[in-house]
Amino acid sequence: MKILIYFLLVLAAGLIVYNATFLDFQDTFSGDSKTALIGILASSIVVVLMVILLMSRAISKKSGE
């Protein structure tokens, strides 16, 4: 399971970088730029959730459960 979590982290980070290439800072909320923002937001949420999962697994391992 740990390998899957790290794989998802790397994949989400790659998607953040990929979607950042489609951003147009002059007109951020239209066309491809809006889709890229949604992709960046979704990937960022995945990164946060996977880090929380890794931390909770480490805490539960230390507490002996």
MOPAC internal coordinates of N, CA, C and O (Angstrom, degrees):
PM7 1SCF
backbone

  N    0.0000 0     0.00 0     0.00 0    0    0    0
  C    1.4466 1     0.00 0     0.00 0    1    0    0
  C    1.5334 1   110.52 1     0.00 0    2    1    0
  O    1.2310 1   120.76 1   146.89 1    3    2    1
  N    1.3337 1   116.15 1   -33.11 1    3    2    1
  C    1.4503 1   119.60 1  -178.81 1    5    3    2
  C    1.5293 1   111.03 1   -63.74 1    6    5    3
  O    1.2310 1   120.70 1   142.88 1    7    6    5
  N    1.3155 1   116.27 1   -37.12 1    7    6    5
  C    1.4714 1   120.33 1   178.98 1    9    7    6
  C    1.5287 1   110.29 1   -65.89 1   10    9    7
  O    1.2310 1   120.16 1   141.10 1   11   10    9
  N    1.3165 1   117.30 1   -38.90 1   11   10    9
  C    1.4627 1   121.60 1   178.02 1   13   11   10
  C    1.5258 1   111.01 1   -63.25 1   14   13   11
  O    1.2310 1   120.34 1   138.58 1   15   14   13
  N    1.3143 1   116.96 1   -41.42 1   15   14   13
  C    1.4645 1   120.77 1   179.84 1   17   15   14
  C    1.5230 1   110.28 1   -63.93 1   18   17   15
  O    1.2310 1   120.26 1   134.82 1   19   18   17
  N    1.3204 1   117.10 1   -45.18 1   19   18   17
  C    1.4631 1   119.81 1   178.66 1   21   19   18
  C    1.5327 1   111.56 1   -66.20 1   22   21   19
  O    1.2310 1   120.34 1   143.47 1   23   22   21
  N    1.3209 1   116.96 1   -36.53 1   23   22   21
  C    1.4629 1   120.49 1   176.71 1   25   23   22
  C    1.5268 1   110.64 1   -62.41 1   26   25   23
  O    1.2310 1   120.51 1   136.19 1   27   26   25
  N    1.3331 1   116.64 1   -43.81 1   27   26   25
  C    1.4624 1   120.46 1   178.76 1   29   27   26
  C    1.5273 1   111.49 1   -65.47 1   30   29   27
  O    1.2310 1   120.30 1   143.94 1   31   30   29
  N    1.3219 1   117.04 1   -36.06 1   31   30   29
  C    1.4605 1   120.19 1   176.41 1   33   31   30
  C    1.5292 1   111.50 1   -62.87 1   34   33   31
  O    1.2310 1   120.73 1   134.19 1   35   34   33
  N    1.3139 1   116.21 1   -45.81 1   35   34   33
  C    1.4683 1   120.55 1   179.87 1   37   35   34
  C    1.5285 1   110.79 1   -65.88 1   38   37   35
  O    1.2310 1   120.67 1   138.47 1   39   38   37
  N    1.3232 1   116.33 1   -41.53 1   39   38   37
  C    1.4616 1   120.69 1   178.90 1   41   39   38
  C    1.5294 1   111.16 1   -63.17 1   42   41   39
  O    1.2310 1   120.35 1   136.17 1   43   42   41
  N    1.3248 1   116.93 1   -43.83 1   43   42   41
  C    1.4588 1   120.51 1   179.61 1   45   43   42
  C    1.5263 1   110.98 1   -65.53 1   46   45   43
  O    1.2310 1   120.18 1   140.04 1   47   46   45
  N    1.3311 1   117.25 1   -39.96 1   47   46   45
  C    1.4674 1   120.09 1   177.67 1   49   47   46
  C    1.5293 1   110.60 1   -64.43 1   50   49   47
  O    1.2310 1   120.46 1   140.73 1   51   50   49
  N    1.3224 1   116.72 1   -39.27 1   51   50   49
  C    1.4597 1   120.33 1   176.61 1   53   51   50
  C    1.5145 1   112.31 1   -63.59 1   54   53   51
  O    1.2310 1   120.67 1   140.62 1   55   54   53
  N    1.3214 1   116.32 1   -39.38 1   55   54   53
  C    1.4657 1   119.90 1   178.19 1   57   55   54
  C    1.5253 1   111.95 1   -68.18 1   58   57   55
  O    1.2310 1   120.39 1   146.77 1   59   58   57
  N    1.3259 1   116.87 1   -33.23 1   59   58   57
  C    1.4684 1   119.53 1   176.01 1   61   59   58
  C    1.5263 1   109.72 1   -63.08 1   62   61   59
  O    1.2310 1   120.58 1   134.37 1   63   62   61
  N    1.3221 1   116.50 1   -45.63 1   63   62   61
  C    1.4709 1   120.70 1  -179.85 1   65   63   62
  C    1.5287 1   110.11 1   -65.27 1   66   65   63
  O    1.2310 1   120.55 1   136.61 1   67   66   65
  N    1.3247 1   116.55 1   -43.39 1   67   66   65
  C    1.4736 1   120.55 1  -179.71 1   69   67   66
  C    1.5301 1   111.13 1   -61.97 1   70   69   67
  O    1.2310 1   120.50 1   134.01 1   71   70   69
  N    1.3252 1   116.65 1   -45.99 1   71   70   69
  C    1.4638 1   119.56 1  -179.63 1   73   71   70
  C    1.5206 1   112.51 1   -69.52 1   74   73   71
  O    1.2310 1   120.29 1   153.12 1   75   74   73
  N    1.3157 1   117.05 1   -26.88 1   75   74   73
  C    1.4689 1   120.13 1   178.15 1   77   75   74
  C    1.5242 1   111.36 1   -65.85 1   78   77   75
  O    1.2310 1   120.22 1   155.46 1   79   78   77
  N    1.3314 1   117.18 1   -24.54 1   79   78   77
  C    1.4664 1   119.28 1   178.82 1   81   79   78
  C    1.5240 1   112.10 1   -72.10 1   82   81   79
  O    1.2310 1   120.22 1   161.38 1   83   82   81
  N    1.3250 1   117.18 1   -18.62 1   83   82   81
  C    1.4627 1   120.98 1  -179.34 1   85   83   82
  C    1.5260 1   113.05 1   -93.48 1   86   85   83
  O    1.2310 1   119.81 1   177.48 1   87   86   85
  N    1.3166 1   117.97 1    -2.52 1   87   86   85
  C    1.4591 1   120.48 1  -178.63 1   89   87   86
  C    1.5227 1   110.89 1   -72.61 1   90   89   87
  O    1.2310 1   121.30 1   -44.12 1   91   90   89
  N    1.3173 1   115.11 1   135.88 1   91   90   89
  C    1.4588 1   122.13 1   172.38 1   93   91   90
  C    1.5289 1   106.49 1  -115.31 1   94   93   91
  O    1.2310 1   120.60 1   -71.86 1   95   94   93
  N    1.3253 1   116.46 1   108.14 1   95   94   93
  C    1.4567 1   120.25 1  -172.89 1   97   95   94
  C    1.5269 1   112.81 1   -73.58 1   98   97   95
  O    1.2310 1   119.80 1   167.99 1   99   98   97
  N    1.3136 1   117.99 1   -12.01 1   99   98   97
  C    1.4579 1   120.85 1   176.71 1  101   99   98
  C    1.5282 1   111.31 1   -77.81 1  102  101   99
  O    1.2310 1   120.89 1   143.61 1  103  102  101
  N    1.3335 1   115.90 1   -36.39 1  103  102  101
  C    1.4694 1   120.96 1  -179.38 1  105  103  102
  C    1.5325 1   107.89 1  -137.42 1  106  105  103
  O    1.2310 1   121.19 1   -99.70 1  107  106  105
  N    1.3204 1   115.33 1    80.30 1  107  106  105
  C    1.4573 1   121.28 1  -169.20 1  109  107  106
  C    1.5257 1   113.72 1   -71.52 1  110  109  107
  O    1.2310 1   119.61 1   148.23 1  111  110  109
  N    1.3168 1   118.35 1   -31.77 1  111  110  109
  C    1.4633 1   120.78 1  -171.13 1  113  111  110
  C    1.5222 1   113.67 1  -104.00 1  114  113  111
  O    1.2310 1   119.96 1  -142.81 1  115  114  113
  N    1.3370 1   117.68 1    37.19 1  115  114  113
  C    1.4644 1   119.07 1   176.28 1  117  115  114
  C    1.5228 1   109.96 1  -145.52 1  118  117  115
  O    1.2310 1   121.41 1   -30.64 1  119  118  117
  N    1.3226 1   114.91 1   149.36 1  119  118  117
  C    1.4606 1   121.82 1   174.35 1  121  119  118
  C    1.5110 1   114.74 1    62.54 1  122  121  119
  O    1.2310 1   121.15 1    43.85 1  123  122  121
  N    1.3449 1   115.41 1  -136.15 1  123  122  121
  C    1.4622 1   122.02 1  -178.21 1  125  123  122
  C    1.5267 1   111.93 1   -64.42 1  126  125  123
  O    1.2310 1   120.59 1   152.33 1  127  126  125
  N    1.3107 1   116.48 1   -27.67 1  127  126  125
  C    1.4479 1   120.16 1  -178.41 1  129  127  126
  C    1.5269 1   111.05 1   -66.68 1  130  129  127
  O    1.2310 1   120.52 1   141.53 1  131  130  129
  N    1.3178 1   116.62 1   -38.47 1  131  130  129
  C    1.4681 1   120.43 1   178.47 1  133  131  130
  C    1.5249 1   110.49 1   -66.52 1  134  133  131
  O    1.2310 1   120.53 1   139.19 1  135  134  133
  N    1.3190 1   116.60 1   -40.81 1  135  134  133
  C    1.4665 1   120.85 1   177.34 1  137  135  134
  C    1.5271 1   110.65 1   -64.47 1  138  137  135
  O    1.2310 1   120.53 1   140.66 1  139  138  137
  N    1.3190 1   116.60 1   -39.34 1  139  138  137
  C    1.4641 1   120.81 1   178.23 1  141  139  138
  C    1.5250 1   110.73 1   -65.26 1  142  141  139
  O    1.2310 1   120.03 1   139.99 1  143  142  141
  N    1.3163 1   117.55 1   -40.01 1  143  142  141
  C    1.4659 1   120.79 1   177.57 1  145  143  142
  C    1.5253 1   111.33 1   -62.33 1  146  145  143
  O    1.2310 1   120.28 1   138.52 1  147  146  145
  N    1.3227 1   117.07 1   -41.48 1  147  146  145
  C    1.4613 1   121.01 1   178.19 1  149  147  146
  C    1.5222 1   109.86 1   -64.13 1  150  149  147
  O    1.2310 1   119.95 1   138.64 1  151  150  149
  N    1.3172 1   117.71 1   -41.36 1  151  150  149
  C    1.4583 1   121.79 1   177.82 1  153  151  150
  C    1.5160 1   112.31 1   -64.73 1  154  153  151
  O    1.2310 1   120.32 1   139.75 1  155  154  153
  N    1.3245 1   116.98 1   -40.25 1  155  154  153
  C    1.4552 1   121.01 1   178.01 1  157  155  154
  C    1.5196 1   110.63 1   -65.75 1  158  157  155
  O    1.2310 1   120.61 1   137.48 1  159  158  157
  N    1.3254 1   116.44 1   -42.52 1  159  158  157
  C    1.4626 1   120.71 1   178.76 1  161  159  158
  C    1.5259 1   111.18 1   -63.02 1  162  161  159
  O    1.2310 1   120.35 1   134.70 1  163  162  161
  N    1.3213 1   116.93 1   -45.30 1  163  162  161
  C    1.4666 1   120.77 1  -179.60 1  165  163  162
  C    1.5333 1   111.18 1   -64.29 1  166  165  163
  O    1.2310 1   120.32 1   138.28 1  167  166  165
  N    1.3136 1   116.99 1   -41.72 1  167  166  165
  C    1.4616 1   120.63 1   178.81 1  169  167  166
  C    1.5230 1   111.27 1   -67.00 1  170  169  167
  O    1.2310 1   120.41 1   142.97 1  171  170  169
  N    1.3063 1   116.82 1   -37.03 1  171  170  169
  C    1.4585 1   120.56 1   177.50 1  173  171  170
  C    1.5228 1   111.30 1   -64.48 1  174  173  171
  O    1.2310 1   120.48 1   141.44 1  175  174  173
  N    1.3107 1   116.69 1   -38.56 1  175  174  173
  C    1.4591 1   120.85 1   177.19 1  177  175  174
  C    1.5230 1   110.64 1   -64.13 1  178  177  175
  O    1.2310 1   120.32 1   139.44 1  179  178  177
  N    1.3295 1   116.98 1   -40.56 1  179  178  177
  C    1.4678 1   120.65 1   177.43 1  181  179  178
  C    1.5197 1   110.52 1   -62.10 1  182  181  179
  O    1.2310 1   120.10 1   137.46 1  183  182  181
  N    1.3290 1   117.41 1   -42.54 1  183  182  181
  C    1.4601 1   120.68 1   179.34 1  185  183  182
  C    1.5295 1   110.19 1   -60.98 1  186  185  183
  O    1.2310 1   120.17 1   133.49 1  187  186  185
  N    1.3232 1   117.28 1   -46.51 1  187  186  185
  C    1.4659 1   121.04 1  -179.67 1  189  187  186
  C    1.5190 1   110.73 1   -61.97 1  190  189  187
  O    1.2310 1   120.05 1   135.67 1  191  190  189
  N    1.3162 1   117.52 1   -44.33 1  191  190  189
  C    1.4658 1   120.72 1  -179.19 1  193  191  190
  C    1.5275 1   111.78 1   -65.30 1  194  193  191
  O    1.2310 1   119.76 1   140.35 1  195  194  193
  N    1.3155 1   118.06 1   -39.65 1  195  194  193
  C    1.4612 1   119.99 1   179.42 1  197  195  194
  C    1.5293 1   111.61 1   -68.59 1  198  197  195
  O    1.2310 1   120.24 1   143.60 1  199  198  197
  N    1.3268 1   117.14 1   -36.40 1  199  198  197
  C    1.4635 1   119.85 1   176.84 1  201  199  198
  C    1.5319 1   109.83 1   -66.62 1  202  201  199
  O    1.2310 1   120.08 1   139.33 1  203  202  201
  N    1.3245 1   117.46 1   -40.67 1  203  202  201
  C    1.4635 1   120.59 1   175.98 1  205  203  202
  C    1.5203 1   110.44 1   -61.70 1  206  205  203
  O    1.2310 1   120.01 1   138.25 1  207  206  205
  N    1.3259 1   117.59 1   -41.75 1  207  206  205
  C    1.4599 1   120.84 1   178.81 1  209  207  206
  C    1.5214 1   111.40 1   -63.48 1  210  209  207
  O    1.2310 1   120.05 1   136.57 1  211  210  209
  N    1.3344 1   117.50 1   -43.43 1  211  210  209
  C    1.4655 1   120.53 1   177.80 1  213  211  210
  C    1.5271 1   111.43 1   -61.72 1  214  213  211
  O    1.2310 1   120.56 1   137.98 1  215  214  213
  N    1.3240 1   116.54 1   -42.02 1  215  214  213
  C    1.4556 1   120.24 1  -179.84 1  217  215  214
  C    1.5226 1   111.23 1   -67.35 1  218  217  215
  O    1.2310 1   120.15 1   139.48 1  219  218  217
  N    1.3120 1   117.32 1   -40.52 1  219  218  217
  C    1.4734 1   119.42 1  -179.90 1  221  219  218
  C    1.5274 1   111.29 1   -67.75 1  222  221  219
  O    1.2310 1   120.40 1   144.35 1  223  222  221
  N    1.3199 1   116.84 1   -35.65 1  223  222  221
  C    1.4706 1   119.17 1   176.77 1  225  223  222
  C    1.5170 1   110.87 1   -66.78 1  226  225  223
  O    1.2310 1   120.14 1   141.42 1  227  226  225
  N    1.3410 1   117.34 1   -38.58 1  227  226  225
  C    1.4599 1   120.39 1   178.17 1  229  227  226
  C    1.5236 1   111.31 1   -66.20 1  230  229  227
  O    1.2310 1   120.36 1   140.54 1  231  230  229
  N    1.3109 1   116.92 1   -39.46 1  231  230  229
  C    1.4682 1   120.53 1   178.72 1  233  231  230
  C    1.5224 1   110.55 1   -66.72 1  234  233  231
  O    1.2310 1   120.66 1   136.87 1  235  234  233
  N    1.3256 1   116.35 1   -43.13 1  235  234  233
  C    1.4766 1   118.01 1  -179.18 1  237  235  234
  C    1.5375 1   111.15 1   -67.51 1  238  237  235
  O    1.2310 1   120.32 1   148.68 1  239  238  237
  N    1.3255 1   117.00 1   -31.32 1  239  238  237
  C    1.4612 1   120.15 1   177.33 1  241  239  238
  C    1.5267 1   110.45 1   -68.87 1  242  241  239
  O    1.2310 1   120.05 1   141.91 1  243  242  241
  N    1.3439 1   117.51 1   -38.09 1  243  242  241
  C    1.4568 1   121.07 1   179.14 1  245  243  242
  C    1.5268 1   112.23 1   -72.38 1  246  245  243
  O    1.2310 1   120.48 1   149.24 1  247  246  245
  N    1.3360 1   116.69 1   -30.76 1  247  246  245
  C    1.4633 1   118.88 1  -178.53 1  249  247  246
  C    1.5376 1   111.48 1   -79.84 1  250  249  247
  O    1.2310 1   120.17 1   168.16 1  251  250  249
  N    1.3081 1   117.27 1   -11.84 1  251  250  249
  C    1.4564 1   120.96 1   174.73 1  253  251  250
  C    1.5114 1   115.32 1    90.98 1  254  253  251
  O    1.2310 1   119.98 1  -162.52 1  255  254  253
  N    1.3047 1   117.64 1    17.48 1  255  254  253
  C    1.4711 1   119.74 1   179.28 1  257  255  254
  C    1.4970 1   110.93 1   -92.62 1  258  257  255
  O    1.2310 1   120.10 1   180.00 1  259  258  257

